[in-house]
Amino acid sequence: MSLADALDNEGARRKGPTCSVSGILAALDDADRESLLAAFASTQPSSAIARALATVNVQVASTTLSRHRRGECTCG
């Protein structure tokens, strides 16, 4: 495989376990899902979002949220 082929394939779906953020989004009701998506689109730090999720018993690492926000997770 050439470098050009590897770079072209970089946009392909990433392999690995399912992104936990997609599972969280699927489990939330519509209002909470919209709130979380709005937080992702904001400049609010992922650490603050993780703390807010923890208050409603959703445990997720801020690094996981950051990866999802950057589009570097398996949702990609």
C-alpha positions as CSV (number, residue, x, y, z in Angstrom):
1,M,0.0,0.0,0.0
2,S,1.3,3.4,-0.9
3,L,1.2,6.5,1.4
4,A,-1.5,8.0,-0.9
5,D,-3.7,4.9,-0.4
6,A,-3.2,5.0,3.4
7,L,-4.1,8.7,3.5
8,D,-7.2,8.1,1.3
9,N,-8.3,5.3,3.7
10,E,-7.7,7.5,6.8
11,G,-11.3,8.8,6.5
12,A,-12.7,5.3,6.5
13,R,-14.6,4.2,9.6
14,R,-12.2,3.6,12.5
15,K,-12.0,0.1,14.0
16,G,-12.3,-0.7,17.6
17,P,-14.9,-0.8,20.3
18,T,-18.0,1.2,19.9
19,C,-17.6,4.8,21.1
20,S,-19.1,5.1,24.6
21,V,-20.3,8.6,23.8
22,S,-22.7,7.2,21.1
23,G,-24.1,4.8,23.7
24,I,-24.6,7.7,26.1
25,L,-26.3,9.8,23.5
26,A,-28.6,6.9,22.6
27,A,-29.6,6.4,26.2
28,L,-30.5,10.0,27.0
29,D,-34.0,11.4,26.5
30,D,-34.4,14.0,23.8
31,A,-33.9,17.1,26.0
32,D,-30.8,15.8,27.6
33,R,-29.4,14.6,24.3
34,E,-29.9,18.1,22.8
35,S,-28.2,19.6,25.9
36,L,-25.2,17.4,25.5
37,L,-24.9,18.0,21.8
38,A,-25.1,21.8,22.5
39,A,-22.3,21.4,25.1
40,F,-20.2,19.6,22.6
41,A,-20.7,22.4,20.1
42,S,-19.7,25.0,22.7
43,T,-16.4,26.0,24.1
44,Q,-17.2,24.3,27.4
45,P,-14.3,22.1,28.5
46,S,-14.8,18.3,28.2
47,S,-13.8,18.0,31.9
48,A,-16.8,20.2,32.8
49,I,-19.1,18.1,30.6
50,A,-17.8,14.9,32.2
51,R,-18.5,16.4,35.7
52,A,-22.0,17.4,34.7
53,L,-22.7,13.9,33.3
54,A,-21.4,12.4,36.6
55,T,-24.0,14.3,38.5
56,V,-26.7,12.3,36.6
57,N,-24.7,9.0,37.1
58,V,-23.2,8.9,33.7
59,Q,-19.5,8.1,34.1
60,V,-17.3,9.0,31.1
61,A,-13.7,10.3,31.0
62,S,-13.1,13.8,29.7
63,T,-10.6,12.4,27.3
64,T,-13.3,10.2,25.8
65,L,-15.5,13.2,25.3
66,S,-12.6,15.2,23.8
67,R,-11.8,12.4,21.3
68,H,-15.5,12.2,20.3
69,R,-15.7,16.0,19.9
70,R,-12.7,16.0,17.6
71,G,-14.2,13.1,15.6
72,E,-11.3,10.8,16.4
73,C,-13.5,8.1,17.9
74,T,-15.0,5.0,16.3
75,C,-18.1,7.1,15.4
76,G,-15.7,9.0,13.1
